[in-house]
Amino acid sequence: MLLYDVVDASARVGATRSRTTKTQVIAELLRTAPADEVELVTAYLSGVLPQRRTGVGWRGLAQLPDPAPAAALTVTAVDAVMRRLTETAGVGSTATRAALVRELFESATEPEQGFLRGLMTGEIRQGALDGVMLAAIAEAAEVPQASVRRAVMLAGFAGPVAAAALTGGQAALDQITLEVGRPLRPMLAGSAADVSAAVDTLPADVPFAVECKLDGIRVQAHKRGDQVRLFSRSLDDVTERLPEIVDAVAALPAESVVLDGEVIALRADGSPHPFQVTGARTASSKDPAELRRTTPVTPWFFDLLHVDGRDLIDAPAHERIAALVGLVPESMVVPRLETQDPAQAQEFFDHWVSEGHEGVVVKDLSVPYAAGRRGAGWVKVKPRHTLDLAVLAIEWGSGRRKGLLSNIHLGARDPETGGFVMLGKTFKGMTDEMLAWQTTRFTELATDLGDWVVTVRPEQVVEIAFDGVQRSSRYPGGMALRFARVLRYRDDKRAEEADTIDQVRALRDWT
């Protein structure tokens, strides 16, 4: 299939707000794609490179050659170049990558160049996000959406599922199960303003669990025999970065296991380091052995998804927890209280917050593991409202901040369009170090370097604390955050994982 066909479909998807039209456009493209290219076409339309990283960033794509006069580039040719970019390393690799990029972009038309640049930098913005893509796969293959959704949860990515569905239908989807060594999408938690509100979302008069919420790195641990692999929240392989976690999982008395949890760096007194300290363990290029010595991390697991040939994702939470407690040492299990008493849950919350932790997660003990979804069975509570938002633009500072980028424009993700809805601005909470860092960071992301406002590609996620959501006619969503302040930048989250406008609406205090 020509890359032009994918680029054209992407443009048509981006040009409409109709979810139905988006779905139909993608479904038609998938139906016409050769069977052995469906996985690749799905990935590209989802804005995903199968190779994940190529070693080429915006700087390497700043100066492009003249575009080709006519479309002739195929998706398989693009994939071959991406593979070579990923495999290129060592002396002379920079020059080799530059030559490969030049050769690729010389073969691309102007629209194709724009698409390729977006694909390589994670900036495909046409609204073909998960919900639309899953609906399109279901329509193209004439299978239920629920079957596609479950298969993608278990496979981690939509591409392999699309290929299976279009070649083998429902029978092929039924063959996609949890596979030890292949990451599945993690279950996510909703939010509540306080413990009482979280408990109110659960079935009445039945026990529930309250777990300490750690401000660490989400890790999915897979063990098969003596082989251990660790995956991040975004399904990146972080095995080499966390050797002490590998050792801890390898020592468990099970032949095969899949665990979900967090790893966190603790001080000598047991209190948690700030997230930036823990986060550096997977973000830093320093020697993992040296970081293990200077900044050791501890695993705290809260779920068991598989053990010795038995999949547990469909089992109720109380069964999974019982199996977890029977397998993992107590020191590696997240602190938990099972109760029916909201007052006890509040005391548990107060205790762990006073110990420096982020809050709690209230869990329905009857629910299965809803991989890849923000399930109603998990509700997180923090001592303050927080949202993970995308930075859309940033203003130059004045006075003490003159010459620095300061006031950030905040946006929540709109799942329907794939874009972002602005919710306000803030410079509150920024340290001098943060101001210096973001000036460099957002200059690199700039699409328009104005004298007052710098517009940026919406790639950077920031965690914002705020006191409430109020009506506002100033912003297109009709809402604004009250007393928004910066807590930290989230380098562990991609923009497509930012909180949605629907989640913001759920926190407003009017109807």
N, C-alpha and C positions, 0 to 999 in steps of 0.2 A: 504494500500500500504506500502511496506517496505521502510524504509528510504534509503536503498541501491539503490533503483531505482532512487530516487531523486539525490543522491550523484553521481551515475553513469552518469546521464544526465548532471549534473552540470560539471563534469569532461570533458565530450565530448563537451559541449558548450565552455568551456574554452580552449580546445585544437585546436579550429579552428578559423580562422579569417573571415570565410565566414558567412555573415549575413544570407544567405539562409539556410545554414546548421544548424546554431544556431536555426533559426525559426522552421525548420523541427523537430529537436530533441525535442524541448520543446513542440511543437504541439502534437507529438506522445505520449509523457508522459502524457499530459493533457487528451488526448483521452482515455488512458488506466486507468486513475485514477478513483476510485469509485466516484460517483456523490457527496457524502457527504464529500469527501476529496479533491476535486478540489481546493477549496479556500485555504486550508492549503498548498497543494503542490505548488500552484502558489506563495503564500507568501514566502515559503522557497526558491524556485528557484529565487525569486526576492531579496533574502537576507534580508527579512523582518520578524521579529517576530510579530505575531498579538498582543502579549502582550506588545510590544514596549520595555519595560525594565523589567529585571528579578532581578536586584540587585546583579548580578554576573558579575564581570569584569575580565580582564586578570589575575589579581593576584589570583583570585579564580580558574583560569583554568591553572595555571602555572604547577602544578604537577598533571598529569592524571594517573589513574590506568591502568594496563595492558589491552589492547583491547580484545574484545571478539573474539573467533576464527572463528565464522561464523555469517553471517548477519541474524538477527531475529527481530531487532528493527523496530517497525512500526511508521509511522508519527503521528498517533493518540496517541501512547504511549509517544512520544516526547512532543506533545502538552500538554498532561496531566501533565507532569513534569514541563513544562514552566508555566503552570497555577498555580501550587503549589508554585513554586519559587516566582511568582508575589504576591501571597496572603500571603506569609510568612512575618511576622513582629513581633516586640516586643522582649521581653526577650528570648534569646536562638535562635533567628532567624539566626544568622551567622552559628551556628553549624548545624541547620536544613538545611539551604541551602547547606552547604558543603556535608552533607549526601546525599541530593537529587542529587547533581551534580555527586558525586562518583557513586551512583547507576545507573544514566543515562549513564555515560561514561563506566562503566563496561559492559554495555549491547551493546556497540557500537564497531564495527570493527575499525581498524586503520584509513581507509579513512573516515568512518563515524565520528570518533572523530574529525578529522581535519575540517570536514564540520560543525559539531555542534559548535566547538569553533569559527569558522568564523561567524556562524549565531548569536551566543550570543554576539559577540563583534562588529557586523556590518561590518565584513570583508569578505563577500562572494564576490570574484572577478572573475566571469567567463564570464562577458560580457552579462548577461541576464538583461540588463537595460531596461528602459521603452519601447523604440522603438521596440526592439526585442520581448519583452514579449507581447506587444499589437499585433504585427503581428502574433505571435504564437497563441494567443487566437483566433484571427480572423480566422486563418487557421484551427484550431482544431474544431471550432464551425461552420465553413462555413458561416461566416457573414462578412460584409464589415469592413475594418479596421477603417474607419471613425466612424462607430457606436460604436466600442469598445473604441476608443479614447475618444469620447464624454462621454460615460458611466463612464469611469475611472475618467475623469475630475470631474464629478458630484459626484461619490461615494468616491473619494479620494484615493482609493487603488485598485489594480488590482485583488486581490483575489475574492472579492464578484462578480465582473464583470465576471470573468472567470467562476465561478459557475453558474451564471445566463445564460451566453451565451451557455454553454455546455448542460444545462438542458432545456432551453426554447428558445434558438435561438434569432432571431431578436425581436420577440414579447416580450421576457423577458427584453432585453436591452432597449426597448422603455418604459418600466415601471420604469426605473431608472431616476429619476428627482432630481432636487435640493430639499434637505430635511433640513428644519430648525433644527438645533441641530447637524447635521452631516457635518463636514468640507468638502469643495470642494477645489480642487487644485487652488492656486492663479495664476492669470495672471502675467506674468513677462515681463520685458522691455528689449529691445535690447539696444545697445550702439552706440553712435556717438561721434566723436572727438570734435564737437562744436555745438552750437545752429544752425548755418546755415546748417550744414550737417544733423542734425536731421530734420529740416524743409523740406529739400530736399527729404526726404523719404516719405513725405505725399502728398496727392493729391494737385495739384496746384490750387491756387486762391480760396480756400475755408477756412473758419475759422478753427482754431485749438486751443487747450488748452495748456497752459504751466503751470505746477504745481510745487510748491516748493518740492524738494526731501529731505526728512528728513532722518537723520542718526539715526533711532530709531528701534523699534521692530515691525515687520509686524504682524498685528493682524486681525483676522477675527472674527467678533462679531455676535453671533446668539442670538436672543431673541424670545421666545415663551411664551406669557402670562407674568408671573412674573419670569420666568426662563431665565437666561442668561448664555451662555457658550462662552468662548474665546479660540481661537486656534491660534497657532503660524504658521509661514511660513512652517514649517515641519509637520503641522497638529497635533502637541501635544496640549493637553488640558492645558492651563495656567490660567484657570479661578481663581483658588485659589490664584495665585500670584499677581493678579491685581485687588484688590477689588474696587478701585476708578473708574476703567473703567467699572466694572460690574454695579456700581451705576449709572454712566452716561448713559449707554445703557438702563438700566431698566427704566429710567425716560423718555425715548422717547415716544411720543404719537402714538404708533403703537402696535398692538397686536402681530404681528410677523414681524421680520426684520432680514436681513443678510447684514452686512456692511463690507467693506474692508478698511483698513487704517493702520496707524502707531501710536504707542504711544512713547512719548519722554519725557525725564526729562529736564526741563527748569530751568535756573537760575532766580533769582529775577528780572533781567532786561529783561527777555524774550529770552535771547540767550541760545542755546542748550548746555547741558553738553556733554562731550565726550561720545561716544557710550558705553564705558565700564561701565559708571555710569548707563545709561538706561538699558543695558543688564543685569546688576546685579539683576534687578527686577525679572527676570524669572530664572536666573541661580543660585541665592543665596539660601542657605538653611535657611536664617534668617526669622524671623517672618514677614509675609506680612504686618501685621498691623503696625509694627515698621518701615518697609521700606516705607510704605505709608506716615508715619509721617516725616521721614528723607529725603526721595527721592521720592516725589510725581511725577507721570507721567501724561501727558495730552494726550487725544486722538485727532488725526487729521484724519478724514475719507476722502477718496477720491472717493469711489464708493459705490453704493447701488445695491445689487443683488436680493433682495426680499423685498417686503413690503405687509403685510396684504393679503396673498394668491396670490399675483401676482409676478411671476418670471420675472426678468429683464435682465438675462444674455444675452439673444438674442436681446435685445433692443439696439439701437445705443447709444453711450456714451453720446450724448447730452440729451437724454431722462433720462438716469440714473442719470446724474448730476443734472438735473432739479428736479427730485424726491428727491435726496439727500438734495439739498439746501432747499427744502420745508419741510423736516422732521427734519433735524439736526440743532441745534443752530450754528450760524455763527462761534462761537469760537471753534467749534469742526470740522469745515470743512477746509481742507487743502487750503492754499492760492493759488489762480488760476487766470490766465489771459486768456481770449479768444480774439484772434486777428487773422488778416491775415498778419500782418506786422512783418517780421523777426527782424527788428530793435527794435520793442517793446519787442519781446521775449528776445532779448539779454539784454535789460535794466532790464527786470524782473530777468533774470539769475544773472546779476551783483549785483542787490540789495540783493537777498536772499543769495548769496554766501558771500557778505559783512556782512550779519547778522549772519554768522557762520554755515549756512546750507550746505548740501552736494552738491547741484546743482539743476537741474530741470528735470522733465519728460515732454517731448513734446508728446501730444496725439491727434490722429485722432478722431474727434468727431463723425464720422460715424460708427465706428467699434463696434461690440458686445464685450462682455467680454469673451475672449478666455481663459477659466479656464485651468490652468496647462500648458500653453504654453507661450513661449517668443514671443508674438505677434508683428507683424510689426507695429501695431497701437500705441504702446508705445515705446518711445525712450528716454533713460536717457542720460543726459549730465552732466559731472562733470568738475571742473576746471583743472583736471589732469586726465590722463589715469589711471585707476585702474583695476585690475583683482583679482578675488578670486581664488587662486591656492592651490593645495595640497602640503604639505611638504613630499618629498620622502626620503630625507636623510639630515644629518647635520654634519658639521665638527667641531672637537675640536678647540678651539681658541688658540691663542698664545699671548705672551706679557701680556698686561693688562687683556686679556680674557682667559689666561691659566687656565685650569681646568673647563671652561664653554663651553657648546655647543654653537657655534656661527654662522657659515656660512651655511645657509639653501639652500637645493636644491629644486627648484620649478618645479612643473609639472601641465600641463593643462590636463583636462579629455579628453580621446578619446572615444566618444560614441560608436564607432564600436567595440572596444575590451573590454571596461570596465576598461582599464588600464589608464596610465598617460604618457604624453610626456614631457620630461624635457625641460625647457626653460631657464635655467640659475641658478645662485646662487646669494645670497646677504647676507650681514650682516649690510647693511646700515639702519639707522633709529632705531636701537635697543637701548632701554634704559637699564640701569643696572638691573632694575626690570624685564624687559622682558627677559634678558639673564638668570637670575636666574630661572625664571618661566619655560622657554623653556628647560633648562638643566634637570629639574625634569620631565617635560612633555614628552620629547623625550626619556629619559632613560626608562620611562614606556612603550613607544611605540616601543622600539628597537627590531629588529629582528636579528641584527648583531652588536655587540659592538666592532667595530674596533678601532685600535690605532689612526687612523686619521679621518675616516669617520664612522659614525653610521647610518646604514640603519634602517629605521623605517616603520611601517605599515602606509600607506598613509591615515590617518584618520583626521589629523589636517588641517584645512583650514586657510590660511593667506591672508589678503588683501594687495596687492602690488601696489604701485604707480610706474610709469615708464614714460620715455620720448618718447618712440617709440619702434617699433619692427624692428629688423634688420636681414639681412641674417646671417646665421652662419652654418659652416660645423661641428662645434664642437658637436652639439646636433642633435638627430635623426629627429626632426621635421624640421630641416633646418632653424630655427629661434631662436633668443634670444632677451630678453628684454634689452633695453638700460637704464642704470642708475636705475636699480630696487632698490626699498627701501621699507622697511616694514612700514605699517601704523598701523596694529593691527591684532591680531589673532581673527578669526571669530568662536567663540564657538556656534553661533546660526546657523551655516551651517554644513551640513554633506559633506563628500568628494564627494559623488555622485551629489552634487549640485555645485561643483566647476565649473568655467568657462571652456569651451571646447576649443580644439585646433582650431576648426573652427572659434570661436569668436576671437581668437588671430589672425588668418590669416586675418580676416576682418579689423583688425587695422593696418596691415602692410602698409608701404608707397611705395610699388612697386607692380607690377603685373607680 
